[in-house]
Amino acid sequence: MPTITKEELAKTLADELDMTDAQARKFVAALFLALREALINGGRIEIRGFGAWQVLETKPRPNSRNPKTGEVVSVPAHKKVHFKPGKELRAELTKPL
């Protein structure tokens, strides 16, 4: 399955909802901007049936190793985005092939 870009998503949206490509691109851009801002501000995004994103803080790791060189390095605490699939999506993903 190929990667879906914002442009392809906008094209699909335009086709499905009978809107112009420009309107669909503007909608997709606004949607991703709102999602981005919500996560940056520490919010949680939940789309029922699809999944939820939230920002988690990692613990600092003072004695990690660089796998390439073996050198001991200190990794500071940082934030990361975690995605948890919703029940319906998880059910589809776990179906046998």
N, C-alpha and C positions, 0 to 999 in steps of 0.2 A: 504494500500500500504506500503510495507516495505521500510526501509531506503536503499538507494543505496550507497555503499561504493566506494572508489577510485578503489579498486580491481575489483569490479563488473563492474564499468564503463570501466576499461581497458579490461576486458573480452569481453564486448559487442563491444567495439571498434575493438578488434582483430578479432572477428567473422565477423563484418560488413565490415572491410577493408582488410580482408585476410592478416593479419600480425601476427607475433608471439606474444605470451603473454608478453614476455620480451620487445619487441618493444613498445607494447601498454602501458605497465606500465611506461616505460621511457617517452613516449609522455604525458601521463596523469600527471606524476610528473612534467615535464617541464612546462606544461600548468598552473598547479596550482601555481607553483613557480612564473611564470610571472604575473599571476593575483594578487598574494599576494604582490609582489614587487611594482606593479603599485599602489595598494591601499595604501601601506605603504608610498609611495612617494607622496601621495596626488592626484593621478590621478583618472580618471573616466574610468570605463570599460563599453562599450556599445556593446551589441550583438543584432543586429537588429532582430526583431521578437521574441526575448526571453526576454531581459530586460537590465537594467543598474544598476551598483553598483557605489556608490560614498561614500566618507568619509565626514561625517558631524560632526561639533563640537557642543557639547551641552553646554548650559549655566550652570554656577554654581547654585546650589540650597542650600542656606545657612540654610533654615528652613524646611528640609524634616523630615519625621518621619519613624522610623523603624517600619514596620507593625507588627512585631512579639512582640516587647516590648513597642512600643509607644514612645520610647525615641526620642528626637529631635536630628537629626544629620545633619552635613553639607556634601553635596555631591559636590565635586569639578567638574569643567568643564573637559570634556573628549571627546574623539573621538569615533564615532561609524560608522559602515558600514550600509548604507541604500540601499535596493534593490527596484527598481521600475520595475514591469513587463512590457514588451512590449505590443503593441496593440494586436498582435496575441495570445500571451499567456493569456493576460487579458480576451480576448474574449472566449477562451476555458475554463478558470476558472469560468466565470460567466454564463456559460450555465446551464439551469435547469437540475436537475438530472433525 
